[in-house]
Amino acid sequence: MPAVNYDRMLQAAIGIGGGSNQIVYWSKLVDWKNQTLTPNPNAVYLMPFYDTSAGPVVLEIPPADGDSKITGSIDSVWQTPLADVGPAGIDKGAGGRYLILAPGYSGQIPDGFIPLHSETKAGFALLRSNLKSGTDADVAAAVDYGKRARLYRLDAAGNPPPTTYVDASGKEFDATIPYNRDFFTTLNRVVQAEGWLPRDMAMVNQLSSLGITKGAPYQPDSATLTRLDDAAADAEKWLDELYVKSFEPPYFDNTHWALPANQQLVTAMHDGFADPANYPVDARGMTYSFAFFAPKNLGTGQFYLVSIHDSEGKDFEGGKNYKVTVPAHVPVSLYWSATAYDRETHTLIRDADWASRASNTPGLQTNSDGSIDLYIGPSAPDGKKSNWIPTKSGKKFEIMFRFYGPQPPLSEKTWKLPDIQPA
């Protein structure tokens, strides 16, 4: 699942004219045309795709500059994090040249670089250029700052060529997971491109029985394709069952907010799956069915809570209206946001005018006590459009609440986000 998830993003990048050792970016805040899994519509996104096949690759992160900061991580094809970057990363906001090395690389590492040994030849980074606010001027400033990041091969480090940036704004960038025969076509592409890891050897014969064999063409017959369609559909239902179970227990008592992350998986990914007695592939598959990218240290630069049920324990329905009051003094050093996603695909709701509201949204109305009322549903209450997150009738949805620069009251739970109420 994480490998297919990665390849879907790479193919989407290729589809808009991008590719390996280039940086895809959004020159505006992302809208529904960004069909990656649970993206953040309140940040400027940059996605460098690296490929070390021809030698080590350098990802250069600019130093933090006042309000201009990058929060992000570098991941392998399997979306195992190599390192966090920016103020919450290895460079601590001073900027740095991250040197991404191919599997088994044994060459000399020059001074002045931060070496990262990738388990795969290729991979990507997710960089968020943080906003002072959501005004056009501040978005443009965040884009300009983000484009100070550079991606080039080590053998060109003495005089790096200009980085190729590909603007994805206004273009459909479809990285949704295909729960049909196309899933296996994508998986075969990854198998052909990358080497087997020792922990994956148990899969070699199983994939071969489906016609996926390294170095051989993938040509399943019609009967096999029908079985693969059925199997993928069954897997989608099973993964969704795991997803729903991951909301227990809730993060805050007597609420429906949860961090749908398996602690064994968090530990394994942080350690690069080094523990031979811990390989939580089910939790990993579930996680990459609704999200992409993994930070090295969860909760350092960002923290997430998700809800799929209202205060009465019922699924969110796109044709109904809801309200949540965000208490004052949200424990963040940067900003918070709330975003609605399609419950079925875990992507931004198609054709919605916008998908979220954040503490840096221009015109957001604040109550006299510092709290903020958010309205979620198919229509905005009179005079409250600035605080409204639209949904679509006939479609279930889910809500993700993001905290950037989370502070101790969040982890200590002395600050609490209340449930979303039916309005």
The 8 nearest C-alpha neighbors of each residue, nearest first, counted from 0:
[[1, 3, 284, 2, 4, 287, 288, 283],
 [2, 0, 4, 77, 287, 3, 78, 5],
 [3, 1, 77, 5, 4, 0, 76, 6],
 [4, 2, 6, 0, 5, 1, 186, 185],
 [3, 5, 1, 7, 2, 6, 0, 176],
 [6, 4, 2, 8, 3, 7, 76, 1],
 [7, 5, 9, 3, 8, 4, 10, 2],
 [6, 8, 174, 10, 4, 5, 9, 3],
 [7, 9, 11, 174, 5, 6, 10, 12],
 [8, 10, 6, 12, 11, 7, 13, 5],
 [11, 9, 13, 7, 12, 8, 6, 14],
 [10, 12, 14, 8, 172, 9, 13, 173],
 [13, 11, 17, 9, 10, 14, 15, 18],
 [14, 12, 17, 10, 18, 16, 11, 15],
 [13, 15, 11, 12, 16, 10, 17, 172],
 [16, 14, 13, 12, 17, 11, 167, 170],
 [15, 17, 13, 14, 12, 18, 165, 11],
 [18, 16, 13, 12, 165, 15, 21, 23],
 [17, 19, 13, 21, 12, 20, 9, 48],
 [18, 20, 48, 21, 49, 50, 17, 9],
 [21, 19, 49, 48, 50, 150, 18, 151],
 [20, 22, 163, 19, 18, 47, 48, 164],
 [23, 21, 47, 164, 46, 165, 163, 24],
 [24, 22, 165, 46, 45, 164, 166, 47],
 [25, 23, 45, 166, 44, 167, 46, 165],
 [24, 26, 168, 167, 27, 166, 44, 43],
 [25, 27, 168, 142, 166, 24, 28, 43],
 [28, 26, 25, 29, 168, 138, 43, 139],
 [27, 29, 40, 43, 41, 42, 30, 25],
 [30, 28, 40, 27, 33, 25, 168, 31],
 [29, 31, 32, 33, 353, 40, 28, 354],
 [32, 30, 347, 33, 349, 348, 350, 34],
 [33, 31, 171, 30, 34, 172, 170, 169],
 [32, 34, 172, 31, 35, 30, 171, 29],
 [35, 33, 173, 346, 172, 32, 174, 175],
 [34, 36, 174, 33, 38, 175, 346, 173],
 [35, 37, 290, 346, 345, 289, 38, 291],
 [36, 38, 346, 290, 345, 35, 39, 289],
 [39, 37, 36, 35, 40, 346, 347, 33],
 [38, 40, 41, 42, 37, 338, 29, 44],
 [41, 39, 29, 28, 42, 38, 30, 355],
 [42, 40, 39, 28, 43, 357, 336, 133],
 [43, 41, 40, 129, 127, 44, 39, 28],
 [42, 44, 128, 127, 28, 25, 142, 141],
 [45, 43, 127, 24, 25, 126, 42, 128],
 [44, 46, 24, 126, 23, 125, 127, 47],
 [45, 47, 125, 23, 22, 124, 24, 126],
 [46, 48, 22, 124, 123, 21, 23, 49],
 [49, 47, 123, 19, 20, 21, 122, 22],
 [48, 50, 20, 122, 121, 19, 123, 47],
 [49, 51, 121, 52, 120, 19, 20, 122],
 [50, 52, 54, 55, 120, 53, 101, 56],
 [53, 51, 54, 50, 120, 101, 121, 55],
 [54, 52, 51, 55, 50, 152, 56, 101],
 [53, 55, 51, 52, 56, 152, 153, 101],
 [56, 54, 100, 51, 153, 99, 152, 101],
 [55, 57, 152, 99, 153, 151, 98, 51],
 [56, 58, 98, 151, 97, 150, 152, 153],
 [59, 57, 150, 97, 149, 96, 60, 98],
 [58, 60, 96, 149, 148, 95, 97, 57],
 [59, 61, 148, 94, 95, 96, 58, 62],
 [62, 60, 94, 148, 147, 63, 59, 95],
 [63, 94, 61, 93, 92, 64, 60, 95],
 [64, 62, 68, 92, 67, 93, 65, 61],
 [63, 65, 67, 66, 62, 68, 61, 92],
 [66, 64, 67, 63, 68, 62, 131, 92],
 [65, 67, 64, 68, 131, 130, 63, 129],
 [68, 66, 64, 65, 63, 129, 141, 144],
 [67, 69, 63, 129, 128, 66, 64, 70],
 [70, 68, 128, 85, 127, 129, 126, 71],
 [71, 69, 127, 85, 126, 84, 68, 300],
 [70, 72, 126, 125, 84, 83, 127, 69],
 [71, 73, 83, 294, 84, 124, 82, 125],
 [72, 74, 124, 81, 82, 80, 123, 83],
 [75, 73, 80, 78, 79, 81, 123, 124],
 [74, 76, 122, 78, 77, 79, 119, 117],
 [77, 75, 122, 78, 2, 121, 5, 119],
 [76, 78, 2, 75, 1, 79, 5, 74],
 [79, 77, 75, 74, 76, 292, 80, 1],
 [78, 80, 74, 75, 77, 268, 271, 81],
 [81, 79, 74, 295, 82, 293, 73, 294],
 [80, 82, 74, 73, 115, 79, 295, 117],
 [83, 81, 295, 73, 80, 72, 84, 88],
 [82, 84, 72, 88, 295, 71, 294, 89],
 [85, 83, 88, 71, 72, 89, 90, 70],
 [84, 86, 92, 88, 69, 70, 87, 91],
 [92, 87, 85, 91, 88, 90, 84, 70],
 [88, 86, 300, 85, 91, 299, 84, 83],
 [89, 87, 84, 83, 85, 91, 86, 90],
 [88, 90, 91, 84, 83, 82, 87, 85],
 [89, 91, 93, 92, 94, 88, 95, 85],
 [92, 90, 86, 88, 89, 93, 85, 87],
 [86, 91, 93, 85, 63, 94, 90, 62],
 [92, 94, 62, 90, 91, 63, 95, 86],
 [95, 93, 62, 61, 60, 92, 90, 85],
 [94, 96, 60, 90, 59, 97, 93, 61],
 [95, 97, 59, 112, 58, 113, 57, 98],
 [98, 96, 113, 58, 57, 112, 114, 59],
 [97, 99, 57, 114, 113, 115, 56, 112],
 [100, 98, 115, 56, 55, 116, 57, 114],
 [101, 99, 55, 116, 117, 115, 104, 98],
 [100, 102, 120, 51, 104, 117, 103, 55],
 [103, 101, 118, 104, 117, 119, 120, 100],
 [102, 104, 105, 101, 116, 100, 118, 117],
 [103, 105, 101, 102, 106, 100, 116, 55],
 [106, 104, 103, 107, 108, 100, 102, 101],
 [107, 105, 104, 108, 100, 103, 109, 55],
 [106, 108, 109, 105, 104, 110, 114, 100],
 [107, 109, 106, 110, 114, 112, 98, 105],
 [110, 108, 107, 111, 112, 114, 113, 153],
 [111, 109, 112, 108, 113, 107, 114, 96],
 [110, 112, 109, 113, 96, 95, 108, 97],
 [111, 113, 96, 110, 97, 98, 114, 109],
 [112, 114, 97, 98, 96, 115, 111, 95],
 [115, 113, 98, 112, 97, 99, 116, 100],
 [116, 114, 99, 98, 100, 117, 81, 113],
 [117, 115, 100, 99, 101, 118, 114, 102],
 [116, 118, 119, 101, 100, 102, 115, 75],
 [117, 119, 102, 116, 75, 120, 101, 196],
 [120, 118, 117, 121, 75, 102, 76, 193],
 [121, 119, 51, 101, 50, 52, 102, 193],
 [120, 122, 50, 119, 49, 76, 51, 75],
 [123, 121, 75, 76, 49, 74, 48, 50],
 [124, 122, 48, 47, 74, 49, 73, 75],
 [123, 125, 73, 47, 46, 72, 74, 126],
 [124, 126, 46, 71, 72, 45, 73, 127],
 [125, 127, 71, 45, 70, 44, 46, 124],
 [128, 126, 44, 70, 69, 43, 129, 42],
 [129, 127, 69, 43, 145, 141, 68, 42],
 [128, 130, 68, 127, 42, 69, 67, 141],
 [131, 129, 132, 141, 137, 138, 42, 128],
 [130, 132, 137, 66, 129, 359, 133, 67],
 [133, 131, 359, 130, 134, 137, 360, 361],
 [132, 134, 360, 359, 361, 138, 137, 135],
 [135, 133, 137, 136, 132, 138, 361, 360],
 [134, 136, 138, 137, 139, 133, 27, 140],
 [135, 137, 139, 134, 138, 140, 133, 141],
 [136, 138, 140, 134, 139, 135, 132, 131],
 [139, 137, 141, 135, 140, 136, 133, 134],
 [138, 140, 142, 136, 137, 141, 135, 143],
 [139, 141, 137, 143, 138, 142, 144, 136],
 [140, 142, 138, 144, 139, 143, 128, 130],
 [143, 141, 139, 145, 140, 144, 26, 146],
 [144, 142, 140, 146, 141, 145, 139, 147],
 [143, 145, 141, 146, 142, 147, 140, 67],
 [146, 144, 142, 147, 128, 143, 148, 141],
 [147, 145, 148, 143, 144, 142, 149, 164],
 [146, 148, 145, 144, 61, 149, 143, 60],
 [149, 147, 60, 146, 59, 61, 145, 150],
 [148, 150, 59, 162, 58, 147, 151, 60],
 [151, 149, 58, 57, 162, 59, 20, 21],
 [152, 150, 57, 56, 159, 153, 149, 20],
 [151, 153, 56, 154, 155, 57, 55, 156],
 [152, 154, 156, 155, 56, 55, 57, 151],
 [153, 155, 152, 156, 157, 54, 55, 151],
 [156, 154, 159, 153, 157, 152, 158, 151],
 [157, 155, 153, 159, 158, 154, 152, 151],
 [158, 156, 155, 159, 154, 153, 160, 152],
 [157, 159, 156, 155, 160, 154, 161, 151],
 [160, 158, 156, 155, 157, 151, 161, 152],
 [159, 161, 162, 158, 151, 155, 156, 163],
 [162, 160, 163, 159, 149, 151, 150, 164],
 [161, 163, 149, 150, 164, 160, 21, 151],
 [164, 162, 21, 22, 161, 165, 20, 150],
 [163, 165, 22, 23, 21, 162, 166, 24],
 [166, 164, 23, 17, 24, 22, 167, 163],
 [165, 167, 24, 25, 168, 23, 26, 164],
 [168, 166, 25, 170, 24, 169, 165, 23],
 [169, 167, 25, 170, 166, 26, 27, 29],
 [168, 170, 167, 171, 32, 30, 29, 166],
 [171, 169, 167, 168, 172, 32, 15, 33],
 [170, 172, 32, 173, 33, 169, 34, 167],
 [171, 173, 33, 11, 34, 32, 170, 174],
 [174, 172, 34, 175, 11, 171, 35, 33],
 [173, 175, 7, 35, 8, 34, 11, 172],
 [176, 174, 173, 35, 34, 177, 36, 344],
 [175, 177, 178, 174, 4, 288, 182, 7],
 [178, 176, 182, 179, 181, 175, 180, 231],
 [177, 179, 231, 232, 182, 176, 235, 180],
 [178, 180, 228, 231, 181, 177, 182, 232],
 [181, 179, 228, 227, 182, 183, 224, 184],
 [182, 180, 184, 183, 179, 177, 185, 178],
 [181, 183, 185, 180, 177, 184, 179, 178],
 [184, 182, 186, 185, 181, 180, 187, 227],
 [185, 183, 181, 187, 186, 182, 188, 180],
 [184, 186, 188, 183, 182, 187, 3, 181],
 [185, 187, 183, 189, 188, 184, 3, 182],
 [188, 186, 190, 184, 189, 185, 211, 183],
 [187, 189, 185, 191, 186, 190, 192, 184],
 [190, 188, 192, 186, 187, 191, 193, 185],
 [189, 191, 187, 188, 192, 193, 213, 186],
 [190, 192, 188, 189, 213, 193, 187, 214],
 [193, 191, 189, 190, 188, 194, 120, 187],
 [194, 192, 190, 191, 189, 119, 120, 195],
 [195, 193, 196, 192, 190, 119, 191, 120],
 [194, 196, 199, 197, 193, 200, 190, 198],
 [195, 197, 199, 198, 194, 200, 118, 119],
 [198, 196, 199, 200, 195, 201, 194, 202],
 [197, 199, 196, 200, 201, 195, 278, 275],
 [200, 198, 196, 197, 201, 202, 195, 203],
 [199, 201, 202, 203, 197, 198, 195, 196],
 [200, 202, 199, 203, 204, 198, 205, 197],
 [201, 203, 205, 200, 199, 204, 206, 207],
 [202, 204, 206, 200, 205, 201, 207, 199],
 [205, 203, 207, 206, 202, 208, 201, 200],
 [204, 206, 202, 208, 207, 203, 209, 201],
 [207, 205, 211, 209, 208, 203, 204, 202],
 [206, 208, 211, 204, 210, 212, 209, 205],
 [207, 209, 205, 206, 210, 204, 211, 212],
 [210, 208, 206, 207, 211, 205, 219, 223],
 [209, 211, 207, 208, 217, 219, 212, 206],
 [212, 210, 207, 206, 209, 187, 217, 213],
 [213, 211, 207, 215, 210, 214, 206, 217],
 [212, 214, 191, 215, 190, 211, 187, 216],
 [213, 215, 212, 191, 216, 190, 211, 217],
 [216, 214, 212, 213, 217, 211, 191, 210],
 [217, 215, 218, 214, 212, 211, 210, 213],
 [216, 218, 211, 210, 219, 215, 187, 212],
 [217, 219, 216, 220, 210, 211, 215, 221],
 [220, 218, 223, 210, 217, 224, 221, 209],
 [221, 219, 223, 222, 224, 218, 225, 210],
 [220, 222, 224, 223, 225, 219, 226, 218],
 [223, 221, 225, 224, 220, 226, 219, 227],
 [222, 224, 226, 225, 220, 221, 219, 227],
 [223, 225, 227, 221, 226, 222, 180, 228],
 [226, 224, 228, 222, 223, 227, 221, 229],
 [227, 225, 223, 229, 224, 228, 230, 222],
 [226, 228, 230, 224, 180, 229, 225, 231],
 [229, 227, 179, 180, 225, 231, 226, 230],
 [230, 228, 226, 232, 227, 231, 233, 225],
 [229, 231, 227, 233, 232, 228, 226, 234],
 [230, 232, 178, 234, 179, 228, 233, 229],
 [231, 233, 235, 229, 234, 230, 178, 228],
 [234, 232, 230, 236, 231, 235, 229, 237],
 [235, 233, 231, 237, 232, 236, 238, 230],
 [234, 236, 232, 238, 233, 237, 231, 239],
 [237, 235, 239, 233, 234, 238, 240, 232],
 [236, 238, 234, 240, 239, 235, 233, 241],
 [239, 237, 241, 235, 240, 285, 236, 234],
 [238, 240, 242, 236, 241, 237, 235, 243],
 [239, 241, 237, 243, 242, 238, 244, 236],
 [242, 240, 238, 244, 239, 243, 245, 237],
 [241, 243, 239, 245, 240, 244, 238, 285],
 [242, 244, 240, 245, 241, 246, 239, 247],
 [245, 243, 241, 246, 242, 247, 240, 239],
 [244, 246, 259, 242, 243, 247, 241, 260],
 [247, 245, 257, 244, 243, 259, 249, 248],
 [248, 246, 249, 245, 244, 257, 243, 250],
 [247, 249, 246, 250, 257, 245, 252, 251],
 [250, 248, 257, 247, 251, 256, 255, 246],
 [249, 251, 257, 256, 258, 252, 248, 254],
 [252, 250, 249, 254, 253, 256, 415, 412],
 [251, 253, 254, 249, 250, 248, 255, 256],
 [254, 252, 251, 255, 249, 418, 250, 310],
 [253, 255, 418, 252, 256, 251, 249, 417],
 [256, 254, 306, 249, 308, 418, 257, 310],
 [257, 255, 306, 305, 249, 254, 250, 304],
 [258, 256, 249, 250, 246, 304, 305, 259],
 [257, 259, 304, 260, 305, 303, 250, 246],
 [260, 258, 245, 246, 257, 261, 305, 242],
 [261, 259, 258, 262, 286, 265, 245, 264],
 [260, 262, 264, 263, 282, 265, 259, 245],
 [263, 261, 265, 264, 266, 260, 267, 282],
 [264, 262, 266, 261, 265, 267, 279, 277],
 [263, 265, 267, 261, 262, 266, 279, 268],
 [266, 264, 262, 268, 263, 267, 269, 261],
 [267, 265, 269, 263, 264, 268, 262, 270],
 [268, 266, 272, 264, 270, 269, 265, 271],
 [267, 269, 271, 270, 265, 266, 79, 272],
 [268, 270, 266, 295, 267, 271, 265, 296],
 [271, 269, 267, 268, 272, 273, 266, 274],
 [270, 272, 268, 273, 269, 267, 79, 80],
 [273, 271, 267, 270, 274, 268, 278, 277],
 [272, 274, 271, 270, 275, 267, 277, 268],
 [273, 275, 276, 277, 272, 267, 278, 270],
 [276, 274, 277, 273, 278, 272, 198, 267],
 [277, 275, 274, 278, 273, 272, 279, 267],
 [278, 276, 274, 275, 279, 267, 272, 263],
 [277, 279, 280, 272, 276, 275, 267, 274],
 [280, 278, 282, 281, 264, 277, 283, 263],
 [279, 281, 283, 282, 278, 284, 264, 285],
 [282, 280, 284, 283, 279, 285, 238, 241],
 [283, 281, 285, 280, 284, 279, 286, 261],
 [282, 284, 280, 286, 281, 285, 279, 287],
 [285, 283, 281, 0, 287, 282, 286, 280],
 [284, 286, 282, 288, 238, 283, 287, 281],
 [285, 287, 283, 288, 284, 289, 282, 290],
 [288, 286, 290, 289, 284, 1, 285, 291],
 [287, 289, 285, 286, 290, 284, 0, 176],
 [290, 288, 287, 345, 36, 286, 37, 285],
 [291, 289, 36, 287, 37, 288, 286, 292],
 [290, 292, 287, 36, 293, 4, 289, 1],
 [293, 291, 78, 74, 294, 125, 290, 72],
 [292, 294, 80, 78, 295, 79, 291, 74],
 [295, 293, 72, 296, 297, 80, 83, 292],
 [294, 296, 80, 269, 82, 83, 297, 293],
 [295, 297, 294, 299, 298, 269, 83, 300],
 [298, 296, 299, 294, 295, 302, 301, 300],
 [297, 299, 302, 301, 300, 296, 405, 303],
 [300, 298, 297, 301, 296, 87, 405, 404],
 [299, 301, 404, 87, 298, 403, 70, 405],
 [300, 302, 403, 298, 402, 404, 299, 405],
 [301, 303, 298, 402, 401, 405, 403, 297],
 [304, 302, 401, 400, 402, 258, 305, 399],
 [303, 305, 258, 400, 257, 399, 256, 401],
 [306, 304, 399, 257, 256, 398, 400, 258],
 [305, 307, 256, 398, 308, 255, 397, 257],
 [306, 308, 397, 314, 315, 398, 305, 309],
 [309, 307, 314, 313, 312, 315, 306, 255],
 [308, 310, 419, 312, 311, 313, 420, 315],
 [309, 311, 418, 420, 312, 419, 308, 254],
 [312, 310, 309, 313, 308, 420, 421, 314],
 [311, 313, 308, 309, 310, 314, 255, 307],
 [314, 312, 308, 309, 311, 315, 310, 307],
 [315, 313, 308, 307, 316, 309, 312, 395],
 [314, 316, 396, 308, 395, 307, 309, 313],
 [317, 315, 395, 318, 319, 314, 396, 394],
 [316, 318, 392, 391, 390, 394, 395, 319],
 [317, 319, 392, 316, 377, 391, 393, 376],
 [320, 318, 317, 376, 316, 377, 321, 392],
 [319, 321, 376, 422, 375, 421, 377, 318],
 [322, 320, 421, 422, 375, 420, 374, 376],
 [321, 323, 374, 420, 373, 419, 422, 375],
 [324, 322, 419, 373, 372, 420, 325, 418],
 [323, 325, 372, 371, 326, 373, 370, 322],
 [324, 326, 371, 370, 372, 323, 416, 327],
 [327, 325, 370, 324, 371, 328, 329, 416],
 [326, 328, 370, 369, 329, 325, 368, 371],
 [327, 329, 330, 326, 369, 370, 331, 414],
 [328, 330, 327, 331, 326, 414, 335, 325],
 [331, 329, 406, 405, 328, 408, 409, 332],
 [332, 330, 405, 404, 406, 333, 329, 334],
 [331, 333, 404, 334, 405, 403, 406, 330],
 [334, 332, 404, 403, 331, 335, 402, 405],
 [335, 333, 403, 358, 331, 402, 332, 359],
 [336, 334, 402, 401, 358, 357, 403, 331],
 [335, 337, 357, 401, 400, 356, 358, 338],
 [336, 338, 400, 355, 356, 399, 357, 401],
 [337, 339, 355, 399, 398, 354, 336, 400],
 [338, 340, 398, 397, 354, 355, 396, 399],
 [341, 339, 347, 346, 397, 396, 345, 348],
 [340, 342, 396, 345, 348, 346, 343, 344],
 [341, 343, 396, 395, 345, 397, 344, 340],
 [344, 342, 341, 345, 395, 396, 394, 346],
 [343, 345, 346, 341, 342, 175, 289, 36],
 [346, 344, 341, 289, 342, 36, 340, 37],
 [347, 345, 36, 37, 340, 344, 34, 341],
 [346, 348, 340, 31, 341, 349, 34, 354],
 [349, 347, 341, 340, 351, 31, 346, 350],
 [348, 350, 31, 351, 347, 32, 341, 346],
 [349, 351, 31, 352, 348, 32, 353, 30],
 [352, 350, 353, 349, 348, 354, 389, 31],
 [353, 351, 350, 354, 389, 30, 31, 349],
 [354, 352, 351, 355, 30, 389, 388, 31],
 [353, 355, 338, 339, 388, 347, 351, 389],
 [356, 354, 338, 337, 388, 353, 339, 357],
 [355, 357, 337, 336, 360, 388, 386, 338],
 [358, 356, 336, 360, 359, 335, 337, 355],
 [357, 359, 335, 360, 334, 336, 356, 363],
 [358, 360, 132, 357, 133, 361, 334, 131],
 [359, 361, 357, 133, 358, 363, 356, 362],
 [362, 360, 363, 133, 359, 134, 132, 385],
 [361, 363, 385, 364, 360, 386, 359, 365],
 [362, 364, 385, 361, 360, 386, 365, 358],
 [365, 363, 362, 386, 371, 366, 385, 372],
 [366, 364, 371, 369, 370, 363, 367, 372],
 [365, 367, 369, 370, 368, 371, 364, 372],
 [366, 368, 369, 365, 370, 371, 364, 327],
 [369, 367, 366, 370, 327, 365, 326, 371],
 [368, 370, 327, 366, 367, 365, 371, 326],
 [371, 369, 327, 326, 366, 325, 368, 365],
 [370, 372, 365, 325, 324, 366, 373, 369],
 [373, 371, 324, 323, 325, 374, 370, 386],
 [372, 374, 386, 323, 322, 387, 324, 371],
 [375, 373, 322, 387, 321, 386, 388, 372],
 [374, 376, 388, 321, 320, 387, 389, 322],
 [377, 375, 320, 390, 389, 319, 378, 321],
 [376, 378, 390, 389, 391, 318, 317, 392],
 [379, 377, 376, 380, 389, 320, 375, 390],
 [378, 380, 384, 387, 383, 381, 374, 377],
 [381, 379, 383, 382, 378, 384, 374, 387],
 [382, 380, 383, 379, 384, 378, 385, 387],
 [381, 383, 384, 380, 385, 379, 386, 364],
 [384, 382, 380, 385, 386, 381, 379, 387],
 [383, 385, 387, 386, 379, 382, 380, 381],
 [384, 386, 363, 383, 387, 362, 364, 382],
 [387, 385, 373, 384, 383, 363, 374, 356],
 [386, 388, 374, 384, 385, 375, 379, 373],
 [387, 389, 375, 355, 354, 374, 356, 376],
 [390, 388, 376, 377, 375, 387, 351, 354],
 [391, 389, 377, 376, 317, 388, 392, 375],
 [392, 390, 317, 377, 394, 318, 393, 389],
 [393, 391, 318, 317, 394, 377, 390, 316],
 [392, 394, 317, 318, 391, 395, 316, 390],
 [395, 393, 317, 392, 391, 316, 396, 341],
 [396, 394, 316, 342, 317, 315, 341, 393],
 [395, 397, 342, 341, 340, 315, 317, 316],
 [396, 398, 307, 340, 342, 339, 306, 341],
 [399, 397, 339, 306, 338, 305, 340, 400],
 [400, 398, 305, 338, 337, 304, 401, 306],
 [399, 401, 337, 304, 336, 303, 305, 398],
 [402, 400, 303, 336, 335, 302, 399, 337],
 [401, 403, 335, 302, 405, 301, 331, 303],
 [404, 402, 301, 333, 334, 405, 331, 300],
 [403, 405, 332, 331, 300, 333, 301, 402],
 [406, 404, 331, 403, 402, 330, 301, 302],
 [405, 407, 330, 331, 408, 409, 404, 332],
 [408, 406, 409, 410, 411, 405, 330, 412],
 [409, 407, 411, 413, 414, 412, 410, 406],
 [410, 408, 412, 407, 411, 414, 406, 330],
 [409, 411, 407, 412, 408, 406, 413, 405],
 [410, 412, 408, 409, 413, 407, 414, 406],
 [413, 411, 409, 414, 410, 408, 415, 251],
 [412, 414, 408, 411, 415, 409, 410, 407],
 [415, 413, 412, 408, 409, 416, 330, 329],
 [416, 414, 412, 417, 413, 251, 409, 326],
 [415, 417, 325, 418, 326, 414, 251, 256],
 [418, 416, 415, 419, 254, 323, 324, 325],
 [417, 419, 310, 254, 420, 255, 309, 323],
 [418, 420, 323, 309, 322, 310, 321, 417],
 [421, 419, 322, 310, 321, 309, 422, 323],
 [422, 420, 321, 320, 322, 309, 419, 310],
 [421, 321, 320, 322, 420, 319, 374, 375]]
